[in-house]
Amino acid sequence: MERFIGRRLLICIPTLIGVTIVVFITIKIIPGNPVASLAGINSTAAVRAAITHRLGLDQPWPVQYFDWIRSTLQGNLGTSISRQVAVRPLVFSALSNTFILAGAGAVVAFVGGTLLGLWGALRHRHRDGSVADSVAALTVAAPQYSVALVLLVVLTVNITAFPSGGMYNSSGGGGLPALLDHLILPAIAVGLAPLGVIARIFRSSLIDVMNQEFVTSLRARGLSRGAVLRHAIHNTLPSLFTVAGLQIGFLLGGALFVEILFTWPGIGQLIFQSISARDYPVIEACSLVLAVAFVLLNVIIDVGHALVDPRVRQ
Amino acid sequence: MSAIEIPIGLMSPADDGLPAGEVISRTRRHIPLTVIIPGSFLGLLILAAIFAPLVAPDGPLAGSIADRLQGVGSPGHLLGTDGQGRDILSRLIWGARPSLLEGIVPVAIAGTIGTVLGMVASLGGRRMHTLIMRTLDVFYSFPAVLLAIALAAALGAGVVSDIVALSIVLIAPIARVAETEVSRLRSSDFMEAAKASGASWPTIAGRQVLPNIAPTLLVYCTALIGLAIVFAGGLSFLGLGIAPPQAEWGSMLNDLNQDLYNAPVLTLIPALMIFVTSIAFNILGDGLRDLLDTHSETGQ
């Protein structure tokens, strides 16, 4: 198992290097000149040259890339142009808020998805089983921002059952109960589509497993329905883990949009504000941090996968 | 915001949910409802978009502020008016042009590039395989939405940059599906025969492989169009789409969202439009899979 984790981490390194190159190139192709915006419209050529030199923008790209990597590794993510504060605390507090939202969305997706999938699989020859399938198929295609809007319109504008945005109460914060109250709707919006995906995969792999011979033999030996089901579900875990890995990107990506609608102070909102303010250091840092987090989360999922399915370790 | 990953899940043969044998035993092919219904809806939508000047009751920009935020079903405005008094139905029809374009064109571009990359990776030898697939892994290591946002922001707002950004995002998943499909074929008898007859690998790719993987890729790409429409709507919603006064579903969502508390129901209209169109492409993809019976050779 240790060797598996070590090998999996080693594979990450080229991927992470590739990620930094993509982020770097993306920033380099951005039209608009950061020097001009820093120096102001009426600046002289000499001032601009000085700023260009100070930012290292007169160096060739490979040199700039390695400078950027070095300062990033030292934890320096630069200064926000629009806010004039260090980018790092900005990005990391936003990232943790995004993780809270995406994590809650994951709970919604996983609990709801397995229940819906279980229902669809156990009743797949009955009418109510097909209802479960249709629900799953519908949620799969639901854009998370559409779901968020529907929830906003129905549950906060028409009936004020839930707060319409933010993370805590505007006065006094309100601690954990307020956080949960603010979290419910955006978490549903983030988690609904992955819920459908998990339900569909869980249903089909459970039906698949239930048709295998070992299940028949367990039944023949007189195991109870629940016990048979437990064995069957254990055999669906590998495919569940595969989907879960794919859904992480989905949860994080969906959170970006939902945050904007629910004014959740996460990475999505930060990127949204930074796009309108043309605050490129912040966009750059957000993309980099989110991509690195994504790569590492995938390692965790793979390790979990290897824990439930020894075949993967080879 | 469906993820790129979904259609792969939908593609998996096990997803039929049918016990082994049921698919194989189906011999007669009739066009399933899952092709007819979404197909006719999308056909009508595309026709409406092409003939927008004839179909739409109003121009996309026409309207006076005095008529702002009329409700659904008000006289002369079947779906109401937006915050600037423009007819929402007309804007939906005009907006279908960029919205459909941003869904279909990136999938066509990425489908072509991705298929070629997948075939080259699978047939072009070990080194080529490593080079292409590891490079694609890098693109896979960004959440798709983030990559689309970052690229679209970098390229500047506009329909063209959205199309470019979405094409880049979609290449990796399509190439991966193509590569998997080609690898499944590689050991089959007809491939061995073609190789033994001395055909060069570009010939094999074009004559033997492409016709065999085309149905699967067609099904996959159809479902991806739905996803691309959702992504494109999201990008415009963020202000990275078409320039403001023009109509586009995502930017309409952005406009109407500002009047969420005055006219909540109106905001849902473009959101539902994106949802219904995207799901129509998804169902069409499922239906095409049944129709073309891809994967039936696996017996699952």
HADDOCK unambig.tbl for C-alpha pairs under 7 A between the chains (distance, minus, plus):
assign (segid A and resid 15 and name CA) (segid B and resid 137 and name CA) 6.89 0.50 0.50
assign (segid A and resid 15 and name CA) (segid B and resid 138 and name CA) 5.34 0.50 0.50
assign (segid A and resid 18 and name CA) (segid B and resid 138 and name CA) 5.55 0.50 0.50
assign (segid A and resid 19 and name CA) (segid B and resid 138 and name CA) 5.85 0.50 0.50
assign (segid A and resid 26 and name CA) (segid B and resid 151 and name CA) 6.49 0.50 0.50
assign (segid A and resid 26 and name CA) (segid B and resid 154 and name CA) 6.12 0.50 0.50
assign (segid A and resid 27 and name CA) (segid B and resid 154 and name CA) 6.56 0.50 0.50
assign (segid A and resid 29 and name CA) (segid B and resid 154 and name CA) 6.44 0.50 0.50
assign (segid A and resid 30 and name CA) (segid B and resid 154 and name CA) 4.38 0.50 0.50
assign (segid A and resid 30 and name CA) (segid B and resid 155 and name CA) 5.98 0.50 0.50
assign (segid A and resid 140 and name CA) (segid B and resid 2 and name CA) 6.61 0.50 0.50
assign (segid A and resid 141 and name CA) (segid B and resid 2 and name CA) 5.69 0.50 0.50
assign (segid A and resid 141 and name CA) (segid B and resid 275 and name CA) 6.93 0.50 0.50
assign (segid A and resid 141 and name CA) (segid B and resid 278 and name CA) 6.53 0.50 0.50
assign (segid A and resid 141 and name CA) (segid B and resid 279 and name CA) 5.37 0.50 0.50
assign (segid A and resid 142 and name CA) (segid B and resid 1 and name CA) 6.53 0.50 0.50
assign (segid A and resid 142 and name CA) (segid B and resid 2 and name CA) 6.70 0.50 0.50
assign (segid A and resid 142 and name CA) (segid B and resid 275 and name CA) 5.77 0.50 0.50
assign (segid A and resid 143 and name CA) (segid B and resid 1 and name CA) 3.65 0.50 0.50
assign (segid A and resid 143 and name CA) (segid B and resid 2 and name CA) 5.78 0.50 0.50
assign (segid A and resid 143 and name CA) (segid B and resid 230 and name CA) 6.13 0.50 0.50
assign (segid A and resid 143 and name CA) (segid B and resid 275 and name CA) 6.29 0.50 0.50
assign (segid A and resid 144 and name CA) (segid B and resid 1 and name CA) 4.66 0.50 0.50
assign (segid A and resid 145 and name CA) (segid B and resid 1 and name CA) 6.77 0.50 0.50
assign (segid A and resid 146 and name CA) (segid B and resid 271 and name CA) 5.02 0.50 0.50
assign (segid A and resid 149 and name CA) (segid B and resid 268 and name CA) 6.87 0.50 0.50
assign (segid A and resid 150 and name CA) (segid B and resid 268 and name CA) 6.65 0.50 0.50
assign (segid A and resid 153 and name CA) (segid B and resid 264 and name CA) 5.60 0.50 0.50
assign (segid A and resid 157 and name CA) (segid B and resid 261 and name CA) 6.35 0.50 0.50
assign (segid A and resid 193 and name CA) (segid B and resid 2 and name CA) 6.59 0.50 0.50
assign (segid A and resid 197 and name CA) (segid B and resid 6 and name CA) 6.54 0.50 0.50
assign (segid A and resid 201 and name CA) (segid B and resid 9 and name CA) 6.97 0.50 0.50
assign (segid A and resid 201 and name CA) (segid B and resid 15 and name CA) 6.68 0.50 0.50
assign (segid A and resid 204 and name CA) (segid B and resid 14 and name CA) 6.07 0.50 0.50
assign (segid A and resid 204 and name CA) (segid B and resid 15 and name CA) 5.16 0.50 0.50
assign (segid A and resid 204 and name CA) (segid B and resid 16 and name CA) 6.98 0.50 0.50
assign (segid A and resid 204 and name CA) (segid B and resid 17 and name CA) 4.67 0.50 0.50
assign (segid A and resid 205 and name CA) (segid B and resid 14 and name CA) 6.73 0.50 0.50
assign (segid A and resid 207 and name CA) (segid B and resid 17 and name CA) 6.43 0.50 0.50
assign (segid A and resid 208 and name CA) (segid B and resid 19 and name CA) 6.79 0.50 0.50
assign (segid A and resid 211 and name CA) (segid B and resid 19 and name CA) 6.96 0.50 0.50
assign (segid A and resid 246 and name CA) (segid B and resid 5 and name CA) 5.97 0.50 0.50
assign (segid A and resid 249 and name CA) (segid B and resid 143 and name CA) 4.37 0.50 0.50
assign (segid A and resid 249 and name CA) (segid B and resid 144 and name CA) 6.89 0.50 0.50
assign (segid A and resid 250 and name CA) (segid B and resid 3 and name CA) 5.18 0.50 0.50
assign (segid A and resid 250 and name CA) (segid B and resid 143 and name CA) 6.70 0.50 0.50
assign (segid A and resid 253 and name CA) (segid B and resid 143 and name CA) 5.95 0.50 0.50
assign (segid A and resid 253 and name CA) (segid B and resid 144 and name CA) 6.94 0.50 0.50
assign (segid A and resid 253 and name CA) (segid B and resid 145 and name CA) 5.02 0.50 0.50
assign (segid A and resid 253 and name CA) (segid B and resid 146 and name CA) 6.15 0.50 0.50
assign (segid A and resid 254 and name CA) (segid B and resid 1 and name CA) 5.94 0.50 0.50
assign (segid A and resid 272 and name CA) (segid B and resid 238 and name CA) 6.59 0.50 0.50
assign (segid A and resid 275 and name CA) (segid B and resid 153 and name CA) 6.71 0.50 0.50
assign (segid A and resid 287 and name CA) (segid B and resid 146 and name CA) 6.88 0.50 0.50
assign (segid A and resid 291 and name CA) (segid B and resid 141 and name CA) 6.38 0.50 0.50
assign (segid A and resid 291 and name CA) (segid B and resid 142 and name CA) 5.04 0.50 0.50
assign (segid A and resid 291 and name CA) (segid B and resid 143 and name CA) 6.95 0.50 0.50
assign (segid A and resid 294 and name CA) (segid B and resid 141 and name CA) 6.73 0.50 0.50
assign (segid A and resid 294 and name CA) (segid B and resid 142 and name CA) 6.92 0.50 0.50
assign (segid A and resid 295 and name CA) (segid B and resid 141 and name CA) 5.86 0.50 0.50
